[in-house]
């Protein structure tokens, strides 16, 4: 199999795993309290990281410091996401959180063209239709929590970019510290629900292991490996299919009902997200032809001035 196709399949697998995580988390929180689910999700991932780290050396001072910082923001994202998905549908959760893709550039830089904000407006209109159900109504608590999670996740993504720029920080080591921070943060809130684990069935345990090992450890490391070997544009397009998989998982496996308005809203969110990504990429990295024209124009101006 060609290397490019293998990388694409890895990125697509990450998108599928993340898309399915909302239905998995929703089902797990039906059986256990949210803090308990979060604690176990972090603790299992932390144990797996610790086992792997034995073969790859210890942690540097920077990895410990910045890992703790990122662990706090990541924990905030997961709190909002998990409480949010517990009070809305898995499809809604996956689609609303995809707004991170258009919110991140807003928090990361200024001077975006007006087309970007039109794309963001299309996304917000899609959210309004998505949460309306059979008729227009105010968004529910779970929908609002997912909107908040999208904002905080965008901030987390920006922070990751700022923290890792120009520093020798290894992904596995950063992930290990973040998992340790999350485990410590949720230990006390999860304590009252831990006795219920003795009565937890195999299905719930399988869901917790899936969230920790596949939606957490595997997805993060696989994404990092693949992005290092392909273009940001190609990675963004494949990872941007996450909300589609969330919707399919919710409808196909979770029995969630789709209405005409919710389908239209989902289509607007996906369209607006891809449009916003395209506008942001074009603004950040001008097309080669435009660059050549600018260089040629600059060279011509310089030659005229020299003459």
PyMOL commands that set and color helices and strands:
alter all, ss='L'
color gray80, all
select helices_A, chain A and resi 3-31+34-56+61-86+90-97+100-108+114-130+141-164+171-199+202-227+232-239+242-252+260-284+288-306
alter helices_A, ss='H'
color red, helices_A
deselect
rebuild
show_as cartoon
